[in-house]
Amino acid sequence: MKIIVLGAGVVGVTSAYYLAKDGHEVVVVDREGEVGQDASAGNAGLIAPGHSYAWASPAAPKLMLGSLTGKKTSIRVKPRLDPALVGWGVRFLRECTADRARRNTLVKHRLCRYSHGLIKSIAETEGIDYAAETAGMFYLYADEADLQAGFEKTALLRENGEDLRLLDAAGVIEREPVLAHLGDRIAGAIFGADDASGDCERFTKGVANRCRALGVDFQLGRSIHGLRESNGAIEAVQTTNGDIAGDGYVLACGVGSAAIGGTVGLKVPVYPAKGYSATFPIREDGECPSVGGVDENTLVAWSKLGDVLRMSSTAEFAGYDRSWRKDDFDGVLETARRLFPTAAHYDQGRYRACLRPMTPDGPPLIGPTKLRNLWLNTGHGHMGWTMGPGSGKLVADVIARRAPDIDMAGMQAR
Ligand SMILES: Cc1cc2nc3c(=O)[nH]c(=O)nc-3n(C[C@H](O)[C@H](O)[C@H](O)COP(=O)(O)OP(=O)(O)OC[C@H]3O[C@@H](n4cnc5c(N)ncnc54)[C@H](O)[C@@H]3O)c2cc1C
């Protein structure tokens, strides 16, 4: 079959990889001139099954409401007249019960664990260096009561096989001596022993190179403005430089998926959650952490990606706006300087805002649609680096009508 993959982020490229391995003729289309340049290049780099909690939870409505009244909350909403946000928001609120949060978390967790295994196996099989750091991950707390409450919350993932441990401050410093200067200013951390970090963009480029060797045709620099349908099937992808036709199509355009699906009447419930991402060159004479993590007080995440330190923060429902101001990074810089004062050249930061493709319930959308030759692989939200390669394999399994390696309940296109 000739399959057109729309989108060359980590999700599209790993889909192309598995489809090419199945013997399909594959074309990947993206508006950027290089693969992995959107969310896949801006993320925090954490490969974190230990962080697979669904955002839609009983605590979320209060946070969102708080943000509307001006409070600095972890999830923020910028009030706007956007019917797509309203529709998405209503579905999100419906998922905020304890039962649904639990179910959605476990679906994501299953996919995260499966996908982490595939990241490692693709890298090993194909010889891809993605600056992996595999010594675990910290969820760092300043307050003892918050740490205990955070650890209690991990019971669900621990019961499902995740190795999450409670560390006091000394235990944290033993594993990451660069935090020693904080002394008793940290209470401790939850340590995700199976979590890791790595450079998603570098991994995506490595997989794309392997795809090229398998014969995949990358049509980059081509902006997609729609799909053309006839008799319940897609006939072609419409791009700024003409149409591209195939036998099958995989929509993997991250936050661009809803608009493209909409051109053939498909409702793809994916809405952007904006985040801010900063990248600093590491100082040779400084002390940089090798274990990645999240500062649970400021919700700033960090990871060492080769010779740079990546820090990211914020989840803001602000439409498709990617603009940023220098002061959007005040929190990131404060956390970076407080935790790792000598790690990097903080005056040489590269800054950007990027958009997480969020579904209302949390798990991505993988599988068939009402159009018989169109499959979705999108909506990976805040965990798409972790879940991407697993999703690539699953969509190839669905197209091949092969039994998937894991139960896909809760992940299908819906
Ligand atoms: C600040 C931040 C921090 C994050 N941290 C983590 C983390 O630590 N761990 C983790 O697992 N995940 C993290 N994520 C999430 C992760 O980055 C995403 O879920 C993942 O990159 C999604 O991959 P994707 O391939 O679906 O989307 P993208 O990487 O966004 O790729 C989509 C592609 O589609 C293309 N496209 C879109 N529309 C069109 C169009 N009309 N025409 C042509 N091409 C189009 C884009 O150019 C792009 O290349 C984070 C995200 C953000 C924003």
The ligand as an SDF file (V2000), in Angstrom:
LIG
                    3D

 53 58  0  0  0  0  0  0  0  0999 V2000
    6.6350   22.6550   26.7410 C   0  0  0  0  0  0  0  0  0  0  0  0
    6.4280   21.2010   26.4470 C   0  0  0  0  0  0  0  0  0  0  0  0
    7.0660   20.2400   27.2300 C   0  0  0  0  0  0  0  0  0  0  0  0
    6.8680   18.8780   26.9840 C   0  0  0  0  0  0  0  0  0  0  0  0
    7.5530   17.9550   27.7140 N   0  0  0  0  0  0  0  0  0  0  0  0
    7.4070   16.6320   27.4460 C   0  0  0  0  0  0  0  0  0  0  0  0
    8.1720   15.6590   28.1500 C   0  0  0  0  0  0  0  0  0  0  0  0
    9.0110   15.9960   28.9910 O   0  0  0  0  0  0  0  0  0  0  0  0
    7.9680   14.3490   27.8680 N   0  0  0  0  0  0  0  0  0  0  0  0
    7.0580   13.9400   26.9280 C   0  0  0  0  0  0  0  0  0  0  0  0
    6.8800   12.7400   26.7520 O   0  0  0  0  0  0  0  0  0  0  0  0
    6.3590   14.8420   26.1950 N   0  0  0  0  0  0  0  0  0  0  0  0
    6.5180   16.1630   26.4330 C   0  0  0  0  0  0  0  0  0  0  0  0
    5.8130   17.0980   25.7170 N   0  0  0  0  0  0  0  0  0  0  0  0
    4.8280   16.6330   24.7210 C   0  0  0  0  0  0  0  0  0  0  0  0
    5.4470   16.2430   23.3910 C   0  0  0  0  0  0  0  0  0  0  0  0
    6.4210   17.1520   22.9910 O   0  0  0  0  0  0  0  0  0  0  0  0
    4.3570   16.1590   22.3190 C   0  0  0  0  0  0  0  0  0  0  0  0
    3.2550   15.4200   22.7890 O   0  0  0  0  0  0  0  0  0  0  0  0
    4.8840   15.4790   21.0590 C   0  0  0  0  0  0  0  0  0  0  0  0
    5.9990   16.1600   20.5740 O   0  0  0  0  0  0  0  0  0  0  0  0
    3.8050   15.4080   20.0120 C   0  0  0  0  0  0  0  0  0  0  0  0
    4.3960   14.8840   18.8530 O   0  0  0  0  0  0  0  0  0  0  0  0
    3.6540   15.0110   17.4650 P   0  0  0  0  0  0  0  0  0  0  0  0
    4.5310   14.3720   16.4700 O   0  0  0  0  0  0  0  0  0  0  0  0
    2.2540   14.5500   17.6040 O   0  0  0  0  0  0  0  0  0  0  0  0
    3.5400   16.5870   17.2650 O   0  0  0  0  0  0  0  0  0  0  0  0
    4.6520   17.6570   16.7220 P   0  0  0  0  0  0  0  0  0  0  0  0
    6.0050   17.3510   17.2100 O   0  0  0  0  0  0  0  0  0  0  0  0
    4.0890   18.9950   17.0530 O   0  0  0  0  0  0  0  0  0  0  0  0
    4.6110   17.3820   15.1920 O   0  0  0  0  0  0  0  0  0  0  0  0
    3.4990   17.7140   14.3780 C   0  0  0  0  0  0  0  0  0  0  0  0
    4.0260   17.9820   12.9880 C   0  0  0  0  0  0  0  0  0  0  0  0
    2.9260   18.2720   12.1350 O   0  0  0  0  0  0  0  0  0  0  0  0
    3.3030   19.3480   11.2850 C   0  0  0  0  0  0  0  0  0  0  0  0
    2.1040   20.0390   10.8570 N   0  0  0  0  0  0  0  0  0  0  0  0
    1.0850   20.5010   11.6250 C   0  0  0  0  0  0  0  0  0  0  0  0
    0.1630   21.1110   10.8600 N   0  0  0  0  0  0  0  0  0  0  0  0
    0.6150   21.0300    9.5820 C   0  0  0  0  0  0  0  0  0  0  0  0
    0.1200   21.4860    8.3320 C   0  0  0  0  0  0  0  0  0  0  0  0
   -1.0600   22.1300    8.2190 N   0  0  0  0  0  0  0  0  0  0  0  0
    0.8400   21.2450    7.2130 N   0  0  0  0  0  0  0  0  0  0  0  0
    2.0160   20.5580    7.2940 C   0  0  0  0  0  0  0  0  0  0  0  0
    2.5490   20.1220    8.4560 N   0  0  0  0  0  0  0  0  0  0  0  0
    1.8510   20.3520    9.5790 C   0  0  0  0  0  0  0  0  0  0  0  0
    4.1990   20.2210   12.1500 C   0  0  0  0  0  0  0  0  0  0  0  0
    5.0460   21.0180   11.3390 O   0  0  0  0  0  0  0  0  0  0  0  0
    4.9600   19.1900   12.9630 C   0  0  0  0  0  0  0  0  0  0  0  0
    6.1930   18.8210   12.3920 O   0  0  0  0  0  0  0  0  0  0  0  0
    5.9900   18.4610   25.9380 C   0  0  0  0  0  0  0  0  0  0  0  0
    5.3770   19.4310   25.1340 C   0  0  0  0  0  0  0  0  0  0  0  0
    5.5870   20.7780   25.3780 C   0  0  0  0  0  0  0  0  0  0  0  0
    4.9300   21.7810   24.4950 C   0  0  0  0  0  0  0  0  0  0  0  0
  1  2  1  0
  2  3  1  0
  2 52  2  0
  3  4  2  0
  4  5  1  0
  4 50  1  0
  5  6  2  0
  6  7  1  0
  6 13  1  0
  7  8  2  0
  7  9  1  0
  9 10  1  0
 10 11  2  0
 10 12  1  0
 12 13  2  0
 13 14  1  0
 14 15  1  0
 14 50  1  0
 15 16  1  0
 16 17  1  0
 16 18  1  0
 18 19  1  0
 18 20  1  0
 20 21  1  0
 20 22  1  0
 22 23  1  0
 23 24  1  0
 24 25  2  0
 24 26  1  0
 24 27  1  0
 27 28  1  0
 28 29  2  0
 28 30  1  0
 28 31  1  0
 31 32  1  0
 32 33  1  0
 33 34  1  0
 33 48  1  0
 34 35  1  0
 35 36  1  0
 35 46  1  0
 36 37  1  0
 36 45  1  0
 37 38  2  0
 38 39  1  0
 39 40  1  0
 39 45  2  0
 40 41  1  0
 40 42  2  0
 42 43  1  0
 43 44  2  0
 44 45  1  0
 46 47  1  0
 46 48  1  0
 48 49  1  0
 50 51  2  0
 51 52  1  0
 52 53  1  0
M  END
$$$$
